[in-house]
Amino acid sequence: MRPNLYFRSMQLSAWEKESFFAPQDIVIIGSGLVGLWCARELAIHRPGTKITILERGFIPAGASTRNAGFSCFGSPTELLNDVALLGADRMWEIVEMRYQGMQKITQVFNEDLIDYERSGGYEVYTNPRNETFSAQVEWLNQGLHRISGREQCFTWADSKLGEFGLHGFASMIENELEGFLHSGKLLQALVREVQNLGVQVFAGAAVSGWEQFNGKISVDCKGGWSFSTERLLVCTNAFTSLLCPGVRVLPGRGQVILTSPVPGLKLRGAFHFEDGFYYFRNLGERVLLGGARNKAFETEQTTSMDTSEAIQSALEDFVATHILPGGAFTIEQRWSGIMGFTDDKQPILQKVDDRVYIAVSCNGMGVALAPIIAEKVCEMMN
């Protein structure tokens, strides 16, 4: 307790007031994917702008580094469900944003730097293909052609089920445009990028609130620190209601398991099942599997970082049934990340108060959406 009490009572030096705590042009709350991409975009398009990012944790603690590392824009069943929920026009709008974001990641960062692998993506089905669904997939291909330029984005790949060592599935669709990356290395690369652009990033700076006076915003952090800024951008995703109670973002916990190395593992690629609620891939010679949130929506609508026995059991059963039946493996790691969802699956980008903006809720697609959300934020804050 003594060090905390000491720092709380410590007075800032003249040097600190004129450097670390100098008045800022923009303060961003949250150093996850959206916060970092926004800082990068703002710094590039507004040279000389003083930008500070405040992160409550030692590292981002939402979903940015606690996901499965997929680079994707949506499986066929997920996109068709979105059509039913949003309508075709809005579905295509969000898919285009995701696709453009995927392209931007590899334009900005060397693929080796972030372990980006163009592995291909797949959706597996327990039922054989039928004419109705095949026609829907062809309709999706027509729309994706406009976005990606590819004639056939989704192609049937039933013959590869055995090649990947999968069991209990009758059909499969391949998407050559998908892949995966190393989430931690992507965040590290973004931090280095924004720091090189002059952005300062403070970890362990938990914002308790803010107030406006004399045309400025005072952002207060736990421990007694405060920052003065012209404008404030909130990028706290599922935790937004803690700072902006009027903004409706529902938390959704995504649980993940990682197996021990499996000699001779055949699985290669990024896979989806059950409308995207299950997602799995190889991580080297190990199997990484996440999801099953649809088995317990209410209990998974939480900001708790714990894992639950029900979801963990469902994930383990999936591995034992479909990926490594009868195989000798153990679960070496378990973790969870907290995603943010809206009722209409659209990100929230808006001005919520004089000089205060928010960019939250990627609806489980933060890797792909964040780069394009950042572009829109930059326009919004003009």
C-alpha positions as CSV (number, residue, x, y, z in Angstrom):
1,M,0.0,0.0,0.0
2,R,2.8,2.5,0.8
3,P,4.0,2.9,-2.9
4,N,0.4,3.6,-4.0
5,L,-0.1,6.1,-1.2
6,Y,3.2,7.7,-2.1
7,F,2.4,8.2,-5.8
8,R,-1.1,9.4,-5.0
9,S,0.3,12.3,-3.0
10,M,3.3,12.9,-5.3
11,Q,3.3,16.3,-7.0
12,L,4.2,16.5,-10.7
13,S,7.5,18.1,-11.6
14,A,7.7,20.9,-14.2
15,W,9.3,18.4,-16.6
16,E,6.5,15.9,-16.2
17,K,3.8,18.6,-16.7
18,E,5.4,19.7,-19.9
19,S,6.0,16.2,-21.3
20,F,4.0,13.2,-20.1
21,F,1.1,15.2,-18.7
22,A,1.1,18.1,-21.2
23,P,-2.3,19.1,-22.5
24,Q,-3.3,16.7,-25.3
25,D,-5.3,17.2,-28.5
26,I,-6.9,13.7,-28.3
27,V,-7.0,11.2,-25.5
28,I,-8.1,7.6,-26.4
29,I,-9.4,5.3,-23.7
30,G,-8.5,1.7,-24.5
31,S,-5.4,0.3,-26.2
32,G,-7.0,-2.7,-27.9
33,L,-7.2,-3.1,-31.7
34,V,-9.7,-0.3,-32.2
35,G,-7.9,2.2,-30.0
36,L,-4.5,1.5,-31.6
37,W,-5.7,1.6,-35.2
38,C,-7.6,4.9,-34.4
39,A,-4.5,6.4,-32.9
40,R,-2.5,5.4,-36.0
41,E,-5.0,6.8,-38.4
42,L,-5.4,10.1,-36.5
43,A,-1.6,10.5,-36.1
44,I,-0.9,9.9,-39.8
45,H,-3.7,12.2,-41.1
46,R,-3.0,14.9,-38.5
47,P,0.7,15.3,-38.2
48,G,1.7,17.0,-35.0
49,T,-1.5,16.1,-33.1
50,K,-0.8,15.2,-29.5
51,I,-2.4,11.9,-28.8
52,T,-2.3,9.8,-25.6
53,I,-3.8,6.3,-25.1
54,L,-4.9,5.3,-21.6
55,E,-5.2,1.5,-20.9
56,R,-6.5,0.3,-17.6
57,G,-4.6,-3.0,-17.7
58,F,-1.0,-3.9,-18.0
59,I,-2.0,-5.1,-21.5
60,P,-5.4,-4.8,-23.2
61,A,-7.7,-7.2,-21.4
62,G,-10.8,-7.5,-23.6
63,A,-10.6,-9.6,-26.7
64,S,-7.8,-8.1,-28.8
65,T,-5.2,-10.6,-27.6
66,R,-7.6,-13.2,-26.2
67,N,-9.2,-14.3,-29.4
68,A,-8.5,-17.2,-31.8
69,G,-6.4,-15.0,-34.3
70,F,-8.7,-15.4,-37.3
71,S,-8.6,-13.0,-40.2
72,C,-12.0,-13.5,-41.7
73,F,-15.2,-11.7,-42.9
74,G,-17.8,-14.3,-42.2
75,S,-18.7,-17.9,-43.1
76,P,-21.7,-18.6,-45.5
77,T,-24.2,-19.5,-42.7
78,E,-23.1,-16.5,-40.7
79,L,-23.6,-14.2,-43.6
80,L,-27.0,-15.7,-44.4
81,N,-28.1,-15.2,-40.8
82,D,-27.0,-11.6,-41.0
83,V,-29.2,-11.1,-44.1
84,A,-32.1,-12.3,-42.1
85,L,-31.2,-9.9,-39.2
86,L,-30.0,-6.9,-41.1
87,G,-31.2,-7.1,-44.6
88,A,-28.9,-7.7,-47.6
89,D,-27.6,-4.1,-48.0
90,R,-26.4,-3.7,-44.5
91,M,-24.9,-7.2,-44.5
92,W,-22.8,-6.4,-47.6
93,E,-21.8,-3.1,-46.1
94,I,-20.3,-4.7,-43.0
95,V,-18.7,-7.6,-45.0
96,E,-17.0,-5.0,-47.2
97,M,-15.6,-3.3,-44.2
98,R,-14.3,-6.6,-42.9
99,Y,-12.7,-7.5,-46.2
100,Q,-11.0,-4.1,-46.6
101,G,-9.7,-4.3,-43.0
102,M,-8.1,-7.7,-43.8
103,Q,-6.4,-6.2,-46.8
104,K,-5.1,-3.2,-44.8
105,I,-3.5,-5.4,-42.1
106,T,-1.2,-7.0,-44.6
107,Q,-0.6,-3.6,-46.4
108,V,0.6,-2.0,-43.2
109,F,2.5,-4.9,-41.6
110,N,4.9,-7.5,-43.0
111,E,3.1,-10.8,-42.8
112,D,6.1,-12.5,-41.1
113,L,6.1,-9.9,-38.4
114,I,2.6,-10.9,-37.3
115,D,2.7,-14.6,-38.3
116,Y,0.0,-14.0,-40.9
117,E,-0.7,-17.2,-42.7
118,R,-3.0,-17.3,-45.8
119,S,-4.2,-20.7,-44.8
120,G,-7.7,-20.6,-46.3
121,G,-10.9,-20.7,-44.4
122,Y,-13.5,-23.5,-44.2
123,E,-17.0,-24.0,-42.9
124,V,-18.1,-27.6,-42.1
125,Y,-21.6,-29.0,-42.0
126,T,-23.0,-32.2,-40.6
127,N,-25.6,-32.3,-43.4
128,P,-24.8,-33.0,-47.1
129,R,-25.1,-30.1,-49.5
130,N,-28.6,-29.5,-51.0
131,E,-29.9,-27.4,-53.8
132,T,-31.4,-24.7,-51.6
133,F,-28.2,-24.0,-49.7
134,S,-26.1,-24.3,-52.8
135,A,-28.2,-21.6,-54.5
136,Q,-27.7,-19.3,-51.4
137,V,-24.0,-19.9,-51.6
138,E,-23.9,-18.9,-55.2
139,W,-25.8,-15.7,-54.4
140,L,-23.2,-14.9,-51.8
141,N,-20.5,-15.5,-54.4
142,Q,-22.1,-13.0,-56.7
143,G,-22.0,-10.3,-53.9
144,L,-18.5,-11.2,-52.9
145,H,-17.3,-10.9,-56.5
146,R,-18.1,-7.2,-56.3
147,I,-16.1,-6.8,-53.1
148,S,-13.2,-9.0,-53.7
149,G,-13.0,-9.4,-57.5
150,R,-12.9,-13.2,-57.1
151,E,-15.4,-15.1,-59.2
152,Q,-16.0,-17.9,-56.7
153,C,-15.1,-17.0,-53.2
154,F,-16.9,-19.9,-51.6
155,T,-16.3,-23.3,-53.2
156,W,-17.3,-26.8,-52.2
157,A,-14.5,-28.8,-50.7
158,D,-16.0,-32.0,-49.4
159,S,-13.1,-34.1,-50.6
160,K,-10.8,-32.3,-48.1
161,L,-12.6,-33.4,-45.0
162,G,-10.5,-36.6,-44.9
163,E,-7.4,-34.7,-45.9
164,F,-7.7,-32.6,-42.7
165,G,-8.6,-35.5,-40.5
166,L,-12.1,-34.3,-39.7
167,H,-14.8,-36.6,-38.5
168,G,-18.6,-36.4,-38.4
169,F,-19.1,-33.9,-41.2
170,A,-20.8,-34.5,-44.5
171,S,-19.8,-31.4,-46.4
172,M,-17.5,-28.4,-46.4
173,I,-17.0,-25.0,-48.1
174,E,-13.6,-23.4,-48.7
175,N,-12.8,-19.7,-48.8
176,E,-9.2,-19.1,-50.0
177,L,-9.3,-15.5,-48.9
178,E,-9.2,-16.2,-45.2
179,G,-6.3,-16.9,-42.9
180,F,-5.0,-16.3,-39.4
181,L,-2.4,-14.4,-37.5
182,H,-0.7,-14.0,-34.1
183,S,-2.9,-11.6,-32.1
184,G,-0.2,-10.7,-29.6
185,K,2.3,-9.8,-32.3
186,L,-0.2,-7.7,-34.1
187,L,-0.9,-5.7,-31.0
188,Q,2.8,-5.3,-30.3
189,A,3.4,-4.1,-33.9
190,L,0.6,-1.6,-33.6
191,V,2.0,-0.3,-30.3
192,R,5.4,0.2,-31.9
193,E,3.8,1.9,-34.9
194,V,1.8,4.4,-32.9
195,Q,4.8,5.2,-30.6
196,N,6.9,5.9,-33.7
197,L,4.3,8.3,-34.8
198,G,4.6,10.2,-31.5
199,V,1.6,8.7,-29.6
200,Q,2.2,8.0,-25.9
201,V,0.6,4.9,-24.4
202,F,0.1,4.5,-20.7
203,A,-0.7,1.0,-19.3
204,G,-2.3,0.7,-15.8
205,A,-4.2,4.0,-16.3
206,A,-7.7,3.1,-15.4
207,V,-10.0,5.9,-16.2
208,S,-12.6,6.7,-13.5
209,G,-14.4,9.5,-15.4
210,W,-14.1,12.9,-17.0
211,E,-15.6,16.3,-16.9
212,Q,-15.7,19.3,-19.2
213,F,-14.9,22.9,-18.3
214,N,-13.6,25.9,-20.2
215,G,-13.6,24.1,-23.5
216,K,-11.4,21.3,-22.2
217,I,-11.9,17.8,-20.9
218,S,-10.2,16.6,-17.7
219,V,-9.8,12.8,-17.9
220,D,-9.4,11.3,-14.4
221,C,-7.6,8.1,-13.6
222,K,-7.6,6.0,-10.5
223,G,-4.7,6.9,-8.3
224,G,-5.1,10.6,-8.7
225,W,-3.7,11.2,-12.2
226,S,-5.5,13.3,-14.7
227,F,-5.0,14.4,-18.3
228,S,-6.3,17.5,-20.1
229,T,-7.5,17.1,-23.7
230,E,-9.3,18.9,-26.4
231,R,-11.3,15.7,-27.4
232,L,-11.9,12.3,-26.0
233,L,-12.3,9.0,-27.9
234,V,-13.7,6.0,-26.0
235,C,-12.6,2.6,-27.4
236,T,-13.6,0.3,-24.6
237,N,-15.8,-2.2,-26.5
238,A,-17.7,-4.5,-24.1
239,F,-16.7,-2.4,-21.1
240,T,-18.2,0.8,-22.5
241,S,-21.2,0.9,-20.2
242,L,-18.8,1.4,-17.2
243,L,-17.9,4.8,-18.6
244,C,-20.9,5.5,-20.9
245,P,-24.0,4.0,-19.2
246,G,-26.3,5.1,-22.0
247,V,-24.5,3.2,-24.7
248,R,-25.8,-0.3,-25.2
249,V,-23.0,-2.8,-25.8
250,L,-23.6,-6.3,-24.7
251,P,-20.6,-8.3,-23.5
252,G,-20.1,-11.8,-24.9
253,R,-17.4,-14.1,-23.5
254,G,-15.5,-16.1,-26.0
255,Q,-13.8,-19.1,-24.4
256,V,-10.8,-20.9,-26.0
257,I,-8.8,-24.1,-25.5
258,L,-5.4,-25.1,-26.8
259,T,-4.3,-28.7,-27.0
260,S,-0.9,-30.3,-26.5
261,P,1.1,-30.8,-29.6
262,V,-0.3,-33.6,-31.8
263,P,2.3,-35.5,-33.9
264,G,1.1,-35.7,-37.5
265,L,-1.8,-33.3,-37.0
266,K,-3.6,-33.0,-40.4
267,L,-5.7,-30.0,-39.5
268,R,-4.5,-26.9,-41.5
269,G,-6.6,-23.7,-41.8
270,A,-9.2,-21.6,-40.1
271,F,-12.5,-23.5,-39.6
272,H,-16.1,-22.4,-38.7
273,F,-19.1,-24.5,-37.6
274,E,-22.6,-23.8,-36.5
275,D,-23.1,-20.3,-37.9
276,G,-19.6,-19.3,-36.8
277,F,-20.2,-20.0,-33.1
278,Y,-17.5,-22.7,-33.2
279,Y,-14.1,-21.8,-34.7
280,F,-11.0,-23.8,-34.7
281,R,-7.6,-23.9,-36.4
282,N,-4.1,-25.3,-36.1
283,L,-1.5,-23.5,-34.1
284,G,1.5,-25.2,-35.3
285,E,0.9,-28.9,-34.4
286,R,-1.7,-28.0,-31.8
287,V,-5.5,-27.5,-32.1
288,L,-6.9,-24.2,-31.0
289,L,-10.7,-24.2,-30.6
290,G,-13.0,-21.5,-29.4
291,G,-16.7,-20.6,-29.1
292,A,-19.7,-22.6,-28.1
293,R,-21.2,-19.4,-26.7
294,N,-24.5,-20.4,-28.4
295,K,-24.8,-23.3,-25.8
296,A,-25.4,-20.8,-23.0
297,F,-26.0,-17.2,-24.3
298,E,-27.2,-15.8,-21.0
299,T,-24.3,-17.1,-18.8
300,E,-21.8,-16.0,-21.5
301,Q,-23.2,-12.4,-21.5
302,T,-20.6,-11.5,-18.9
303,T,-17.5,-9.4,-18.4
304,S,-16.0,-12.1,-16.2
305,M,-12.7,-13.5,-17.6
306,D,-13.2,-16.8,-15.9
307,T,-13.9,-20.0,-17.9
308,S,-17.0,-22.1,-17.3
309,E,-17.2,-25.8,-17.0
310,A,-20.2,-26.1,-19.4
311,I,-18.5,-24.3,-22.3
312,Q,-15.1,-25.9,-21.6
313,S,-16.7,-29.4,-21.7
314,A,-18.5,-28.5,-24.9
315,L,-15.2,-27.5,-26.5
316,E,-13.4,-30.6,-25.3
317,D,-16.2,-32.8,-26.6
318,F,-16.0,-31.1,-30.0
319,V,-12.2,-31.8,-30.2
320,A,-12.7,-35.5,-29.2
321,T,-15.6,-36.0,-31.6
322,H,-14.6,-34.1,-34.7
323,I,-10.9,-33.4,-34.7
324,L,-9.0,-35.9,-32.6
325,P,-11.3,-38.9,-32.0
326,G,-9.5,-41.5,-29.9
327,G,-6.4,-39.4,-30.0
328,A,-4.0,-38.8,-27.1
329,F,-4.1,-35.2,-26.3
330,T,-4.4,-32.9,-23.3
331,I,-5.7,-29.4,-22.9
332,E,-2.6,-27.3,-22.1
333,Q,-4.2,-23.8,-22.0
334,R,-7.6,-22.2,-21.5
335,W,-8.6,-18.6,-21.7
336,S,-11.4,-16.3,-22.4
337,G,-11.9,-12.9,-24.0
338,I,-14.8,-10.4,-23.8
339,M,-16.3,-9.3,-27.1
340,G,-18.8,-6.5,-27.5
341,F,-22.1,-6.9,-29.4
342,T,-24.9,-4.7,-30.6
343,D,-28.5,-5.7,-31.4
344,D,-28.0,-5.0,-35.1
345,K,-24.4,-6.3,-35.3
346,Q,-23.2,-2.8,-36.4
347,P,-20.3,-1.1,-34.7
348,I,-21.2,2.1,-32.8
349,L,-19.3,5.1,-34.1
350,Q,-20.8,8.4,-32.9
351,K,-20.4,11.6,-31.0
352,V,-22.0,11.1,-27.7
353,D,-21.3,14.5,-26.1
354,D,-19.5,17.8,-26.9
355,R,-16.0,16.7,-27.7
356,V,-16.6,13.1,-26.7
357,Y,-16.7,10.3,-29.3
358,I,-17.0,6.5,-29.1
359,A,-15.9,3.7,-31.4
360,V,-17.0,0.4,-29.9
361,S,-18.5,-3.0,-30.6
362,C,-16.9,-5.1,-33.4
363,N,-19.4,-8.0,-32.8
364,G,-16.6,-10.6,-32.7
365,M,-14.8,-9.3,-35.8
366,G,-12.4,-6.8,-34.3
367,V,-9.3,-8.1,-36.2
368,A,-10.9,-7.3,-39.6
369,L,-13.0,-4.4,-38.7
370,A,-10.7,-2.2,-36.5
371,P,-8.6,-0.8,-39.4
372,I,-11.6,0.5,-41.3
373,I,-13.4,1.6,-38.1
374,A,-10.3,3.8,-37.6
375,E,-10.7,5.4,-41.0
376,K,-14.3,6.3,-40.2
377,V,-13.4,7.6,-36.8
378,C,-10.8,9.9,-38.4
379,E,-13.5,11.3,-40.7
380,M,-16.0,11.6,-37.8
381,M,-13.6,13.6,-35.7
382,N,-12.8,16.1,-38.4
